[in-house]
Each structure stands twice: as structure tokens, then as C-alpha cells.
């Protein structure tokens, strides 16, 4: 183990790491930065365009290649976020998410209050190597360029639109 400092054209990272005899990688006090476009190929939906900057501040993370992540405590930021799903790219603003370990190698990723175009609330439960369960809602009061995007979401309580679905986990 030791400390890392990486400044590459594609990613920058700093923090502490160590590797266990069982191939578990441990990170602490780490910060990783990359572009949102680099994440788009890993999403379960095809045709997604992402823009902006991604930063992960990782207080702690254990990752085993077979068992997946454990002991996760991190804050994720999508800054100057913009996205498109087979249409024009729409500037959305900034998003903050908190990631924390749950039982059975699950990670809860909860949306935090952030300054952006969507009053988004909810969470995702990531079950390692199986699926991601989404439970997210947004208000119907969105800019005109987002109305057609949220129209496919199920009407919910308090004038909100809901996205509740489970998608397969892609490694």
C-alpha cells in the first residue's frame, strides 16, 4: 500500500491505498476526477451522452474482484452536468450523491439537495454484479426542453413523476 497521485489527461486521483492478500483493494481519503463522458459507455442504456465533470471523494472503500465493493463511504459530484438520450444535450446543473454500504454487498446511492434544473429526489440500490434498483422522482415543473423527457415517467404523488425500475448491472 501507500499513497497515490495520478494526473493523467483522462483521470486524476490522489489518496491512500493498500492491497490485501485476498486481492481486496482498500482506498481511503481518496479523490478521483474524470469526465462524465468517460462513464457513458458503462451505463445500461445505450445512446446516452453525458457531459460535465465527475468527482468522487472516497472516505473508505473496500473492493474485492469477486465479492465487489464493501465498506463504502463516499460523496459523488456531477458538476456542470449535461445529458442526452437520443436528442439534444440539455444542461442540467450540479448533482451530489452520497454512497454508503448496506447489507449483502449493496450500496445505497442517495441524491442530495443540489442546484440544478431538476428537483430530483430518491436513491439507487446497487447490488454488486446483479442489478441497480432506481427509485427517483422529479417535479413536473421543469423547463420546456425537459417536459418530453419526463413525460414517460409514471405520475406520482405531490405533482411528481417517478422512475421506479431495476436494470441489470453491467461490469
Secondary structure, 3 states (H helix, E strand, C coil): CEEEEEECCCEEEEEEEEECCCCCEEEEEEEEEEEHHHCHHHCCCCCEEEEEEEEEEEEEEEEECCCEEEEEEEEEEEEEEEEEECCCCEEEEEEEEEEEECCCCEEEEEEECCCECCCCEEEEEEECCCEEEEEEEEECCCCHHHHHHHCCCEECHHHEEEEEEEEECCC
